[in-house]
Structure formats: C-alpha cells, structure tokens
C-alpha cells in the first residue's frame, strides 16, 4: 500500500512539474505560460541555472528543497510571516509559483538577486 502511495505522489509531482516542451514560443505564449514573477535568462543550461538559483536562495536566507531536476521549493521563516515558493527552471526561465500566504512582494529579494547574478554572469562572458 505504501509503495502505491509513493508511486502516486511521485507520478503527480512529475505531471505537476514536468510541463510540456515546446520549441520557440511567441512572446504572448511565453508570458501566458509563466507567472508575472518569471525571470528570463540567456542561460539555457538548466543545471547551470538551477545552481545559480540555489546559490541566490542560500545567500538570501532561503531554505531550499530540490523537487526533481527542474524545480525547487524555497522557504523563509519569520515568526510572523513564513514565506514559500516553488521555483521551476527550464529553457532559460526561472518561474515562481508562490504558496498560499506568499505574495510577489515576499519573494522580491530572491528574484532581484537572481537577476543580479544572471547579469553579472553575462558580463563575465
């Protein structure tokens, strides 16, 4: 019974975070499939982008948990206002899906720091 439950949860997570792959979406498709908090990058290597996101989260005081190869849960605990967001990474996009009780203002520090690290990396190349 426990194996069936684990398999069901795993399958659900794969469906939830797997998404659909598409070649080159138009601007309207791109914005429609990502949140308003999405960060767009020229870095197309998902592993490299995930590493950068993990670094940014750690340096900004967020606790992270990996969800497969392309998603991270980031949590920040304040006694009055705990924050949590799921970060999906793929095709040069870092997209935030905030948990209930977390709004865009709560993740602005993390989003801006990711943007700063991406900009600094681009200037190096």
C-alpha positions in Angstrom: 0.0 0.0 0.0 2.8 2.4 0.9 4.6 1.7 -2.4 1.4 2.6 -4.3 1.1 5.8 -2.4 4.7 6.8 -3.0 4.3 5.9 -6.7 1.1 8.0 -6.9 2.7 11.0 -5.3 5.8 10.7 -7.5 3.6 10.5 -10.6 1.6 13.5 -9.5 4.8 15.6 -9.0 6.1 14.6 -12.4 2.9 15.7 -14.0 2.8 18.9 -12.0 6.4 19.9 -12.7 7.1 18.1 -16.0 5.3 20.6 -18.1 5.2 20.5 -21.9 8.2 21.1 -24.1 7.8 23.4 -27.0 10.4 24.8 -29.4 10.1 28.6 -29.7 7.0 30.2 -28.2 5.9 33.6 -29.3 6.0 36.4 -26.7 2.3 36.0 -25.9 2.6 32.3 -25.4 5.7 32.8 -23.2 4.1 35.3 -20.9 0.9 33.2 -20.8 2.7 30.1 -19.6 4.8 31.8 -16.9 3.9 33.8 -13.9 4.4 37.6 -13.7 7.4 36.8 -11.4 9.3 34.9 -14.0 12.9 35.7 -14.7 14.1 35.2 -18.3 17.7 34.4 -18.9 20.0 33.7 -21.8 21.4 30.8 -19.8 19.8 27.8 -21.4 21.6 25.1 -19.4 19.0 24.1 -16.8 21.7 22.6 -14.4 23.7 25.8 -14.5 20.6 27.9 -14.0 19.5 25.7 -11.1 22.9 26.1 -9.5 22.7 29.8 -9.7 19.2 29.8 -8.2 20.3 27.6 -5.3 23.2 30.0 -4.7 21.0 33.0 -4.7 18.4 31.4 -2.4 21.1 30.4 0.1 22.7 33.8 0.1 19.4 35.5 0.7 18.5 33.2 3.6 16.0 30.9 1.9 16.0 27.2 2.8 15.7 25.1 -0.4 14.5 21.6 -1.2 15.0 20.1 -4.6 12.0 18.7 -6.4 13.4 16.6 -9.2 15.8 18.1 -11.8 13.8 21.2 -12.6 12.1 22.5 -9.5 13.0 23.8 -6.0 10.9 24.7 -3.0 12.3 27.8 -1.3 11.1 28.7 2.2 12.0 31.6 4.5 10.7 31.5 8.1 10.0 34.7 10.0 8.0 34.3 13.2 5.2 36.5 11.9 5.3 35.8 8.1 6.6 32.5 6.8 7.2 32.6 3.0 7.3 29.7 0.5 7.5 29.5 -3.3 8.1 26.7 -5.8 10.7 27.7 -8.4 10.5 25.9 -11.7 13.6 26.1 -14.0 13.6 25.4 -17.7 14.6 26.7 -21.1 16.2 29.8 -19.6 13.2 30.7 -17.4 13.1 30.8 -13.6 9.4 30.8 -12.7 8.0 31.3 -9.2 4.7 29.7 -8.0 4.0 31.3 -4.6 2.3 29.2 -2.0 -0.8 30.5 -0.2 0.1 33.4 2.0 3.1 34.4 0.0 2.8 37.2 -2.5 5.2 38.8 -5.1 6.5 41.3 -2.5 7.7 38.4 -0.3 10.0 37.0 -3.0 11.3 40.2 -4.5 14.6 39.9 -2.7 15.2 36.5 -4.1 14.0 37.4 -7.6 16.2 40.5 -7.8 19.2 38.7 -6.5 18.8 36.0 -9.2 18.6 38.8 -11.8 21.7 40.4 -10.4 23.7 37.1 -10.5 22.5 36.4 -14.1 23.6 39.9 -15.1 27.0 39.5 -13.5 27.4 36.2 -15.2 26.5 37.7 -18.6 29.0 40.5 -18.1 31.8 37.9 -17.5 31.2 36.3 -20.9 
